[in-house]
């Protein structure tokens, strides 16, 4: 780092005040001799004049010297601080020498300088806290592409399996395909570091939110890389729970058709790729996948596909719980369905104009060149058109 140049001034072994005092004394002495020669000026008069004049100017010189030193020191301090700040901003690796608390204070001070708004600074720093804490395994996602297809009728597989309500029009069918790249801020995250990777289907909102936000007490849901709410009637839950243990994997695989890929991993049915765990508050699908788990890898390509039943006149919500760049969300539906969209993607009106294309049977939302805040999303209200 370039050292700031010191302010040039009166230097040497004499202070500015001493030099000024000496100059004044010399001028007065010379003046005395002139007065003594031409006007008979006596020594006592000279002493009285010298002392009086020096006392008169000394106070001013002292004040000047103090102010000069203070101003030059403050200017040097400001310049030094600016040079340090520029170095930190231009060379982030230098920040690694500081403790986490110092880094957080530096970021907060920078935001305060930029925004001039205490509430805005508090909001941003609160959202950024989890991404400073590497132990939490925070993630960011790119190339997020989410396609949802709705069909007003369940497929024949549900009828053949005896799924309650399949022939009575209680449910419509959703099939979802999600692709994204996930980038780690930590290698300690349990979701992507083991041979077994899970996705979850929760019967209740509390379990779903706990899994999505990784704040719930149920470790099975919090460690899933994806969570969805399975909105079905109590008799459908009873049907799932009563499937014989030796048939549950095959039946669920037929109804949901789940597929999970990470880094181009392949299914291996002989190695029990899909295992279903039935819980009181939902289902956990476990996949055994062989994918790249090197310590130096910091990004995975993830692809998830499945189908599921859902009761009519319910809310379907797409929630982005991790920072996501340029999300593309597309929902397609068929005749006989009334779908209304509500977006809370945290986009300003101007920035969001043109983000959604709405046509008959289609909502296509694409946010370009923007990062979306966590806990943002889109809500679809899906109703059945009678008659």
ChimeraX attribute file (.defattr): number of C-alpha atoms within 10 A of each C-alpha:
attribute: neighborCount
match mode: 1-to-1
recipient: residues
	/A:1	8
	/A:2	8
	/A:3	9
	/A:4	14
	/A:5	9
	/A:6	13
	/A:7	10
	/A:8	7
	/A:9	10
	/A:10	10
	/A:11	8
	/A:12	7
	/A:13	8
	/A:14	11
	/A:15	12
	/A:16	19
	/A:17	19
	/A:18	15
	/A:19	14
	/A:20	16
	/A:21	17
	/A:22	13
	/A:23	11
	/A:24	16
	/A:25	16
	/A:26	11
	/A:27	11
	/A:28	17
	/A:29	14
	/A:30	11
	/A:31	12
	/A:32	22
	/A:33	16
	/A:34	13
	/A:35	14
	/A:36	14
	/A:37	10
	/A:38	9
	/A:39	10
	/A:40	11
	/A:41	14
	/A:42	13
	/A:43	12
	/A:44	9
	/A:45	10
	/A:46	18
	/A:47	13
	/A:48	10
	/A:49	14
	/A:50	18
	/A:51	11
	/A:52	12
	/A:53	14
	/A:54	16
	/A:55	12
	/A:56	11
	/A:57	13
	/A:58	17
	/A:59	12
	/A:60	11
	/A:61	18
	/A:62	16
	/A:63	11
	/A:64	14
	/A:65	17
	/A:66	12
	/A:67	12
	/A:68	14
	/A:69	14
	/A:70	12
	/A:71	12
	/A:72	15
	/A:73	14
	/A:74	12
	/A:75	14
	/A:76	16
	/A:77	14
	/A:78	12
	/A:79	16
	/A:80	17
	/A:81	13
	/A:82	13
	/A:83	16
	/A:84	16
	/A:85	14
	/A:86	12
	/A:87	15
	/A:88	15
	/A:89	12
	/A:90	10
	/A:91	10
	/A:92	10
	/A:93	10
	/A:94	11
	/A:95	15
	/A:96	9
	/A:97	10
	/A:98	10
	/A:99	9
	/A:100	13
	/A:101	10
	/A:102	12
	/A:103	15
	/A:104	15
	/A:105	12
	/A:106	15
	/A:107	15
	/A:108	16
	/A:109	12
	/A:110	13
	/A:111	18
	/A:112	16
	/A:113	11
	/A:114	10
	/A:115	11
	/A:116	10
	/A:117	11
	/A:118	10
	/A:119	11
	/A:120	13
	/A:121	20
	/A:122	14
	/A:123	10
	/A:124	12
	/A:125	17
	/A:126	11
	/A:127	13
	/A:128	13
	/A:129	11
	/A:130	14
	/A:131	17
	/A:132	17
	/A:133	13
	/A:134	16
	/A:135	13
	/A:136	15
	/A:137	17
	/A:138	19
	/A:139	19
	/A:140	18
	/A:141	23
	/A:142	18
	/A:143	15
	/A:144	19
	/A:145	17
	/A:146	19
	/A:147	16
	/A:148	18
	/A:149	17
	/A:150	21
	/A:151	18
	/A:152	21
	/A:153	16
	/A:154	23
	/A:155	15
	/A:156	12
	/A:157	14
	/A:158	19
	/A:159	14
	/A:160	9
	/A:161	14
	/A:162	13
	/A:163	18
	/A:164	19
	/A:165	17
	/A:166	21
	/A:167	15
	/A:168	8
	/A:169	13
	/A:170	19
	/A:171	24
	/A:172	22
	/A:173	17
	/A:174	21
	/A:175	17
	/A:176	16
	/A:177	16
	/A:178	17
	/A:179	19
	/A:180	20
	/A:181	18
	/A:182	20
	/A:183	16
	/A:184	18
	/A:185	19
	/A:186	15
	/A:187	19
	/A:188	15
	/A:189	17
	/A:190	14
	/A:191	17
	/A:192	21
	/A:193	15
	/A:194	13
	/A:195	13
	/A:196	17
	/A:197	23
	/A:198	23
	/A:199	23
	/A:200	27
	/A:201	24
	/A:202	23
	/A:203	21
	/A:204	14
	/A:205	14
	/A:206	12
	/A:207	23
	/A:208	23
	/A:209	20
	/A:210	18
	/A:211	27
	/A:212	24
	/A:213	16
	/A:214	17
	/A:215	13
	/A:216	16
	/A:217	11
	/A:218	13
	/A:219	12
	/A:220	17
	/A:221	29
	/A:222	25
	/A:223	20
	/A:224	22
	/A:225	17
	/A:226	17
	/A:227	24
	/A:228	23
	/A:229	20
	/A:230	21
	/A:231	22
	/A:232	18
	/A:233	15
	/A:234	10
	/A:235	12
	/A:236	17
	/A:237	19
	/A:238	11
	/A:239	13
	/A:240	16
	/A:241	16
	/A:242	10
	/A:243	13
	/A:244	10
	/A:245	12
	/A:246	8
	/A:247	10
	/A:248	18
	/A:249	18
	/A:250	14
	/A:251	18
	/A:252	20
	/A:253	18
	/A:254	14
	/A:255	20
	/A:256	17
	/A:257	14
	/A:258	20
	/A:259	17
	/A:260	23
	/A:261	19
	/A:262	20
	/A:263	16
	/A:264	15
	/A:265	16
	/A:266	15
	/A:267	17
	/A:268	13
	/A:269	9
	/A:270	6
	/A:271	10
	/A:272	13
	/A:273	19
	/A:274	25
	/A:275	18
	/A:276	19
	/A:277	15
	/A:278	16
	/A:279	13
	/A:280	10
	/A:281	18
	/A:282	21
	/A:283	24
	/A:284	21
	/A:285	22
	/A:286	20
	/A:287	23
	/A:288	21
	/A:289	23
	/A:290	17
	/A:291	17
	/A:292	15
	/A:293	15
	/A:294	9
	/A:295	9
	/A:296	7
	/A:297	11
	/A:298	13
	/A:299	17
	/A:300	19
	/A:301	17
	/A:302	18
	/A:303	19
	/A:304	18
	/A:305	17
	/A:306	16
	/A:307	21
	/A:308	23
	/A:309	25
	/A:310	22
	/A:311	19
	/A:312	20
	/A:313	17
	/A:314	13
	/A:315	16
	/A:316	18
	/A:317	16
	/A:318	16
	/A:319	18
	/A:320	20
	/A:321	19
	/A:322	18
	/A:323	17
	/A:324	22
	/A:325	19
	/A:326	18
	/A:327	24
	/A:328	18
	/A:329	20
	/A:330	17
	/A:331	19
	/A:332	17
	/A:333	19
	/A:334	14
	/A:335	12
	/A:336	13
	/A:337	19
	/A:338	15
	/A:339	21
	/A:340	12
	/A:341	16
	/A:342	11
	/A:343	16
	/A:344	11
	/A:345	18
	/A:346	15
	/A:347	17
	/A:348	8
	/A:349	9
	/A:350	8
	/A:351	12
	/A:352	16
	/A:353	11
	/A:354	12
	/A:355	16
	/A:356	18
	/A:357	12
	/A:358	13
	/A:359	9
	/A:360	9
	/A:361	15
	/A:362	16
	/A:363	20
	/A:364	15
	/A:365	21
	/A:366	18
	/A:367	20
	/A:368	13
	/A:369	9
	/A:370	12
	/A:371	17
	/A:372	21
	/A:373	17
	/A:374	17
	/A:375	16
	/A:376	18
	/A:377	19
	/A:378	16
	/A:379	15
	/A:380	18
	/A:381	15
	/A:382	20
	/A:383	18
	/A:384	19
	/A:385	13
	/A:386	6
	/A:387	4
